[in-house]
Amino acid sequence: MGLTACHGAPEGAVADQPASAASAQTMVRTLSRADVVVARTGVLRDTLPFTGTLTALKSSSIAAEVEARVEQVLVREGETVKPGQVLARLDSESLDQSVTEQQAQLAANQSRLKLARTKLDKQHELLQKGFISQLAYDEAESEFTVRQGELQAQTSQLARARRQQADSVVRAPIAGVVYERKINPGEIAARNARLFSIADLSVLELSASVPSQWIGQIKAGQQARFSVEGLPDEVLGDVVRVNPVAQSGTRSFLIYIRVNNADGRLKAGQFAKGGLVLHEERGQVVLPQEAVQDLPAHPWVMLVDKGRLQRQPVQLLLWSQTEHKVAVAGLSPGKVLLAAPLLGVRSGDAVRLPTDLK
């Protein structure tokens, strides 16, 4: 910022003009581009900073239901799978044989039950005619009941054998991406051993810790804006849950943010850093906080109007201390004002704007 002397009386002025008037000078301060700012409308958000790690909302670990040798493995890590898609096949020779044996046993039990039914009907007819005793009939009825129980038990055994046979084909329970594969062809898959892990990455979630003094301002539906390493664009999410119990030790609360990831650009495990939007102002004049004086009680700015500084009161709408900006009312877009307080200037001083001001 420079000083320029502007002479009030040109050379050859009237001789009897008072000397003080003839020598009167007005000091004009030339402002630099860094000294001023132009009022412009925009969007200002007051945000609560957070960090967190993205996790899959839905994931599944697939374990072996039977112990058998691995015949085929059809997927690898990073491949996308659909629900019901075959991931691997286990040796089912012994299981197939078991099903065949159980089917044969079931057929035999059905024949024995049919015979017992015929015998019971015959004994009932003879009992009605008085040709046999009640004891003889009761024996036939008991045999029929036993055959019924045997058939039911055999039916259950066959169903179990068929389930084990079906379990030799390992299928994906959910849609997602395979992120872990623990088996290879020729290996023995032990019962209950984990074979694959799948994550549905279409919707992700991250948890963030919030200090207790802010928890009253957070509710489901609030927007979160964050970035992750490797992605140039800002990512949006929404608060879906707030844990009502503080974490022991820190006395902070966990909030959970849901993120739509239909395009798959985000990955589970990525570190996220951003802010939870507490308040937002749109279409208002947004200024650097240094340009507004006496915050927050009596805010005002120093306008440059017709070559002179003029103090102008404004209404504070939002003060974002995370972005170091304020949104104000009472100031028209396009107005020029001091970007920060300048030493030795006051309202009414004459100033000259920089030539490169846009």
Long-range contacts (C-beta under 8 A, 24 or more apart in sequence): 1-29, 1-30, 1-31, 1-32, 1-35, 1-342, 2-29, 2-30, 3-27, 3-28, 3-29, 3-30, 4-28, 4-29, 4-30, 4-352, 6-350, 26-350, 27-350, 28-307, 28-350, 28-351, 28-352, 29-345, 29-349, 29-350, 29-351, 29-352, 30-351, 30-352, 30-354, 31-304, 31-338, 31-351, 31-352, 31-353, 31-354, 32-354, 33-354, 33-356, 33-357, 34-339, 35-338, 35-339, 35-340, 35-342, 35-354, 36-304, 36-336, 36-337, 36-338, 36-339, 36-353, 36-354, 36-357, 37-287, 37-288, 37-291, 37-336, 37-337, 37-338, 37-339, 38-334, 38-335, 38-336, 38-357, 38-358, 39-285, 39-287, 39-331, 39-332, 39-333, 39-334, 39-335, 39-336, 39-337, 40-285, 40-286, 40-333, 40-334, 41-283, 41-284, 41-285, 41-286, 41-333, 42-284, 42-285, 42-286, 43-280, 43-281, 43-282, 43-283, 43-286, 44-280, 44-281, 44-284, 44-286, 44-318, 44-320, 44-323, 44-325, 44-326, 44-327, 45-225, 45-275, 45-277, 45-278, 45-279, 45-280, 45-281, 45-320, 45-323, 46-277, 46-278, 46-279, 46-280, 46-318, 46-319, 46-320, 46-321, 46-322, 46-323, 47-225, 47-274, 47-275, 47-276, 47-277, 47-278, 47-320, 47-322, 47-323, 48-210, 48-214, 48-217, 48-218, 48-275, 48-276, 48-278, 48-322, 49-273, 49-274, 49-275, 49-322, 50-208, 50-209, 50-210, 50-224, 50-226, 50-255, 50-273, 50-274, 50-275, 50-276, 51-208, 51-271, 51-272, 51-273, 52-206, 52-207, 52-208, 52-257, 52-271, 52-272, 53-206, 53-207, 53-269, 53-270, 53-271, 53-272, 54-204, 54-205, 54-206, 54-228, 54-259, 54-266, 54-267, 54-268, 54-269, 54-270, 54-271, 54-272, 55-204, 55-205, 55-206, 55-207, 55-268, 55-269, 56-176, 56-199, 56-200, 56-201, 56-204, 56-205, 56-268, 57-200, 57-203, 57-204, 57-205, 57-258, 58-174, 58-176, 58-199, 58-200, 58-203, 59-174, 59-176, 59-197, 59-198, 59-199, 59-200, 60-172, 60-173, 60-174, 60-176, 60-197, 60-198, 60-199, 61-194, 61-196, 61-197, 62-87, 62-170, 62-172, 62-173, 62-194, 62-195, 62-196, 62-197, 62-198, 63-192, 63-193, 63-194, 63-195, 64-90, 64-167, 64-170, 64-189, 64-190, 64-191, 64-192, 64-193, 64-195, 65-164, 65-167, 65-191, 66-90, 66-95, 66-164, 66-167, 66-168, 66-189, 66-191, 67-188, 67-189, 67-190, 67-191, 68-92, 68-94, 68-95, 68-168, 68-188, 68-189, 69-186, 69-187, 69-188, 69-189, 70-183, 70-184, 70-185, 70-186, 70-187, 70-188, 70-189, 71-185, 72-185, 73-181, 73-183, 73-184, 73-185, 75-178, 75-181, 75-196, 76-178, 76-181, 77-178, 77-179, 77-180, 77-181, 78-177, 78-178, 78-179, 79-177, 79-178, 80-175, 80-176, 80-177, 80-178, 81-172, 81-175, 81-176, 81-177, 81-178, 81-198, 82-172, 82-175, 83-172, 83-173, 83-174, 83-175, 84-171, 84-172, 85-171, 85-172, 86-169, 86-170, 86-171, 87-170, 87-171, 87-172, 87-178, 87-195, 87-196, 88-169, 88-170, 88-183, 88-195, 88-196, 89-168, 89-169, 89-170, 90-167, 90-168, 90-169, 90-170, 90-189, 91-168, 92-165, 92-168, 92-169, 95-161, 95-164, 95-165, 95-168, 96-165, 98-161, 98-164, 98-165, 99-158, 99-161, 99-162, 99-165, 102-154, 102-157, 102-158, 102-161, 103-158, 105-154, 105-157, 105-158, 106-151, 106-154, 106-155, 106-158, 109-147, 109-150, 109-151, 109-154, 110-151, 112-147, 112-150, 113-144, 113-147, 113-148, 113-150, 113-151, 115-147, 116-140, 116-143, 116-144, 116-146, 116-147, 117-144, 119-143, 119-144, 120-144, 170-195, 170-196, 172-196, 172-198, 173-198, 174-198, 174-200, 175-200, 175-202, 176-200, 176-201, 177-201, 179-268, 199-268, 201-261, 201-264, 201-266, 201-267, 201-268, 202-260, 202-261, 202-262, 202-264, 203-258, 203-259, 203-260, 203-261, 204-258, 204-259, 204-261, 204-266, 204-268, 205-240, 205-256, 205-257, 205-258, 205-259, 206-237, 206-256, 206-257, 206-259, 206-272, 207-254, 207-255, 207-256, 207-257, 208-254, 208-255, 208-257, 208-276, 209-247, 209-250, 209-252, 209-253, 209-254, 210-252, 210-253, 210-254, 210-255, 210-276, 211-252, 212-246, 212-251, 212-252, 212-253, 214-278, 215-242, 215-253, 217-278, 218-242, 218-255, 218-276, 218-278, 222-276, 222-277, 222-278, 223-276, 223-277, 224-257, 224-274, 224-275, 224-276, 224-277, 225-274, 225-275, 225-277, 226-272, 226-273, 226-274, 226-275, 227-272, 227-273, 227-274, 228-266, 228-270, 228-271, 228-272, 228-273, 229-270, 229-271, 230-270, 231-265, 231-266, 234-274, 235-259, 235-266, 235-272, 235-274, 239-276, 275-322, 279-318, 280-318, 281-317, 281-318, 281-327, 284-317, 284-318, 284-327, 284-328, 284-329, 285-327, 285-328, 285-329, 285-331, 285-332, 285-333, 286-325, 286-326, 286-327, 287-325, 287-326, 287-327, 287-328, 287-331, 287-337, 288-324, 288-325, 288-326, 288-339, 288-340, 289-319, 289-321, 289-324, 289-325, 289-326, 290-324, 290-339, 290-340, 290-341, 291-337, 291-338, 291-339, 291-340, 292-316, 292-326, 292-328, 293-341, 295-319, 295-326, 299-326, 299-328, 301-328, 301-331, 301-337, 301-338, 302-337, 302-338, 302-341, 302-345, 302-347, 303-335, 303-336, 303-337, 304-336, 304-337, 304-338, 304-351, 304-353, 305-335, 307-350, 307-351, 307-352, 308-348, 308-349, 308-350, 308-351, 309-338, 309-345, 309-346, 309-347, 309-348, 309-349, 309-351, 310-347, 310-348, 311-347, 312-337
